[in-house]
Amino acid sequence: MIISKKYKLVDIIGNGEFGQIFKAQNIRTGQYVAVKQEPMDNNGFKLLKNETKIYQYLNNVVGFPRVFWFGIFENNYYMVLSLLGKSLRKKRELGRFSLEDVCAIGIQMISRLECLHKRGLIHRDVKPDNFLFGMEDMDDISDSLIHLIDFGLCRKYIEEEDGYTHIPYRVKESILGTPNFISINVHNLCEPSRRDDMESVVYILYYLWGVYTPPVCSEHRISDYKLQLMDVDNKITPLQFREYFAYCRSLEYDKEPNYQYLMSLLCVHSVM
């Protein structure tokens, strides 16, 4: 199938909650791209259209894919964007990372989220699946550029009509995001903010480095597991992870994280 008269779908490379992701080729240039599909009849949601606007807003920013086209074809929305490599999850499934590599990846993740936050947006679904390497499969992790993707749940945290004020704190009816990687506050049904994006990073770091297996059970049990994992006295968890977690937990709802401080924690490679 060819969409927009130039993108030929080659293979399915992923399935999301609301659609599919394809590898495709530009038949005019030979360039390979990624194509996200979403049915137009999606219970009134227009996630892909909103996500496209965010990608366009972030266009040409390092560490974010570029959008080439968005439109409608045969009752589906399609978005064409840069084709990237394996996700952190796929890489982790091939084996554990060294602590040094995990810290190098963490610094890049913080940098991507800082860039997003500086533009008035929060991601709200920070997880290993949403950080991808480039197509170049580098042997040295430090030479690999990490990209942040999937802005279906992304939203503004600044209300411009109210004079650039932070969105108000409120209690939600259900959690938002992926249970294994959301913050403790989001487990407790708090409205997500910048601090919650940043806390999610530390669970990814532990997942890449250690054996992160939260119990398959209630949200409260997963939340308790995270608290035990990052407890200040838990010597199994690397010190920088525990300090990172403690800092995120200390942040007030509308407080801007100190991104440079969090990066500095990950420049320390002592395990204890």
C-alpha positions as a printed Julia matrix, in Angstrom:
272×3 Matrix{Float64}:
   0.0    0.0    0.0
   1.23   3.5   -0.87
   0.08   6.55   1.11
   0.44  10.19   0.11
   1.45   8.84  -3.33
   5.02   8.26  -2.2
   5.3    6.23   1.03
   5.15   2.47   0.45
   4.43   0.44   3.58
   7.04  -2.32   3.89
   6.52  -4.05   7.24
   4.77  -3.74  10.61
   7.29  -2.81  13.3
   4.96  -2.17  16.22
   1.43  -2.19  17.57
   0.14   0.52  19.86
  -3.02   0.88  21.9
  -4.63   3.0   19.2
  -2.95   1.88  15.97
   0.04   0.37  14.2
   3.57   1.47  13.3
   5.08   0.57   9.94
   8.43   0.72   8.26
   7.95   2.41   4.9
   9.99   3.65   1.96
   9.78   6.9    0.07
   9.46   5.57  -3.5
  10.86   8.81  -4.92
  14.03   9.06  -2.82
  14.49   5.52  -1.48
  14.6    6.86   2.1
  13.18   4.57   4.8
  10.8    6.15   7.29
   8.42   5.18  10.11
   4.66   5.52   9.65
   2.17   5.66  12.53
  -1.45   4.8   11.8
  -4.56   5.63  13.83
  -8.18   4.89  12.85
 -10.27   8.02  12.31
 -13.07   6.38  14.31
 -11.17   6.32  17.6
 -13.91   7.17  20.1
 -13.48  10.85  19.37
  -9.76  10.88  20.21
  -7.3   12.49  17.81
  -4.08  11.43  19.49
  -2.04  11.17  16.31
  -3.1   14.61  15.09
  -2.15  16.15  18.42
   1.12  14.19  18.49
   1.99  15.46  15.02
   1.59  19.05  16.22
   4.06  18.38  19.04
   6.6   16.79  16.69
   6.26  19.78  14.38
   6.75  22.11  17.33
   9.95  20.2   18.2
  11.11  19.94  14.58
  14.9   20.06  14.09
  15.56  19.78  17.84
  18.34  17.24  18.53
  17.05  13.98  19.98
  13.53  14.19  18.57
  12.28  12.58  15.32
  11.33  14.74  12.36
   7.81  14.64  10.88
   7.65  14.52   7.07
   3.91  14.25   6.47
   0.54  13.93   8.21
  -2.79  13.22   6.52
  -5.76  10.93   5.93
  -5.86   7.82   3.76
  -8.66   5.21   3.64
 -10.29   6.25   6.95
  -7.03   6.33   8.87
  -4.76   9.1   10.07
  -1.11   8.62   9.11
   2.02  10.34  10.37
   5.35   9.85   8.57
   8.48  10.49  10.62
  12.14   9.57  10.99
  12.91   5.86  11.2
  14.92   5.1   14.33
  16.64   2.05  15.79
  15.98  -0.17  18.78
  14.29   1.08  21.93
  15.89   0.86  25.36
  13.54  -2.02  26.1
  14.66  -3.97  23.03
  18.31  -3.33  23.9
  17.75  -4.41  27.51
  16.18  -7.66  26.34
  19.54  -8.46  24.74
  21.32  -8.11  28.09
  21.96  -5.86  31.07
  23.88  -2.59  30.73
  26.92  -1.6   32.76
  26.38   1.08  35.39
  28.56   3.46  33.36
  26.43   2.97  30.24
  23.22   3.32  32.24
  24.41   6.66  33.64
  25.4    7.87  30.15
  21.93   6.96  28.86
  20.32   8.62  31.89
  22.08  11.91  31.19
  20.67  11.89  27.66
  17.17  11.07  28.91
  17.33  14.0   31.35
  18.51  16.28  28.55
  15.58  15.29  26.29
  13.04  15.86  29.04
  14.61  19.18  29.99
  14.27  20.27  26.36
  10.62  19.22  26.35
   9.88  20.93  29.67
  11.56  24.16  28.6
   9.0   24.28  25.78
   6.11  24.1   28.24
   5.32  20.38  27.76
   5.35  17.27  29.94
   5.54  13.76  28.46
   3.5   11.75  31.01
   4.53   8.32  29.66
   8.28   8.08  30.25
   9.28   4.43  29.77
  12.0    2.33  28.02
   9.85   1.88  24.89
   9.82   5.64  24.31
  13.58   6.17  24.12
  15.13   4.98  20.88
  18.65   4.79  19.52
  19.41   6.1   16.05
  19.65   3.73  13.1
  23.44   3.59  13.54
  24.03   0.71  15.97
  27.06   2.04  17.88
  29.21  -0.33  19.92
  29.93   2.48  22.4
  26.73   3.68  24.11
  28.33   7.06  24.76
  28.47   7.64  20.97
  24.78   6.78  20.46
  22.15   9.51  20.3
  19.01   8.72  22.29
  15.7   10.0   20.89
  12.49  10.67  22.83
   9.29   9.6   21.06
   5.54   9.0   21.49
   3.76  12.17  22.56
   0.24  10.75  22.61
  -0.17  11.57  26.31
   1.93  14.74  26.21
   0.33  18.0   27.3
   1.12  21.6   28.21
   1.78  22.23  31.88
   1.62  26.01  31.36
  -1.76  27.72  30.95
  -1.02  30.64  28.64
  -4.48  32.17  28.93
  -3.87  32.62  32.66
  -0.62  34.5   32.19
   1.71  31.51  31.88
   0.72  29.87  35.15
   1.31  26.23  36.05
  -1.66  23.87  35.65
  -3.4   23.41  39.01
  -2.87  20.4   41.23
  -5.77  17.97  41.28
  -6.55  14.35  42.04
  -7.31  12.16  39.03
  -9.76   9.26  38.81
  -7.2    6.81  37.43
  -3.46   6.58  36.84
  -1.92   7.91  33.65
   1.01   6.15  32.01
   2.68   2.75  32.38
   2.42   1.37  35.96
   5.98  -0.01  36.19
   7.48   3.4   35.35
   5.11   6.07  36.68
   6.03   8.07  39.78
   4.78   7.39  43.3
   2.64  10.54  43.08
   0.96   9.34  39.9
   0.31   5.98  41.61
  -1.48   8.08  44.23
  -3.62   9.67  41.47
  -1.89  13.07  41.53
  -1.95  15.17  38.39
   1.45  14.59  36.66
   3.98  17.43  36.43
   7.66  17.82  35.54
   8.82  16.07  38.7
   6.95  12.91  37.66
   8.61  12.73  34.24
  11.95  12.95  36.02
  11.13  10.31  38.64
  10.17   7.86  35.88
  13.73   8.1   34.58
  15.18   6.45  37.69
  12.99   3.36  37.25
  14.26   3.07  33.68
  17.84   3.37  34.95
  17.3    0.56  37.42
  15.55  -1.54  34.77
  18.54  -1.17  32.43
  21.1   -1.92  35.16
  19.41  -4.39  37.48
  16.6   -6.88  37.67
  13.54  -4.66  37.94
  10.5   -6.92  38.34
   7.6   -5.21  40.13
   4.92  -7.65  41.32
   2.01  -8.26  38.95
  -0.64  -7.03  41.34
  -2.33  -3.89  42.63
  -0.99  -0.39  42.01
  -0.29   0.04  45.72
   1.95  -3.05  45.76
   3.96  -1.73  42.8
   4.25   1.63  44.54
   5.48  -0.05  47.74
   8.0   -2.05  45.73
   9.44   1.15  44.25
   9.73   2.74  47.69
  11.6   -0.3   49.0
  13.84  -0.39  45.93
  14.89   3.24  46.32
  15.03   3.3   50.12
  18.05   5.23  51.39
  19.23   2.11  53.27
  18.88  -0.29  50.35
  22.54  -0.93  49.54
  21.65  -3.12  46.53
  20.42  -0.08  44.6
  23.28   2.2   43.38
  23.71   5.3   45.52
  23.17   7.73  42.65
  19.8    6.12  41.87
  18.7    6.49  45.5
  19.84  10.13  45.61
  18.13  10.84  42.31
  14.88   9.31  43.61
  15.08  11.22  46.91
  15.51  14.52  45.07
  12.53  13.9   42.76
  10.38  12.9   45.71
  11.32  16.15  47.48
  10.09  18.37  44.63
   6.86  20.3   45.03
   4.19  19.84  42.39
   4.97  22.96  40.33
   8.7   23.15  41.08
  11.15  23.11  38.17
  13.62  20.21  38.53
  17.32  20.99  38.73
  18.3   19.09  35.6
  22.0   19.85  35.94
  22.02  18.46  39.49
  20.33  15.25  38.34
  22.86  14.9   35.52
  25.7   15.46  37.99
  24.47  12.55  40.11
  24.84  10.28  37.11
  28.4   11.46  36.49
  29.36   9.64  39.71
  29.99   5.97  38.96
  30.29   4.61  42.51
  27.88   1.74  43.05
  27.73   2.1   46.83
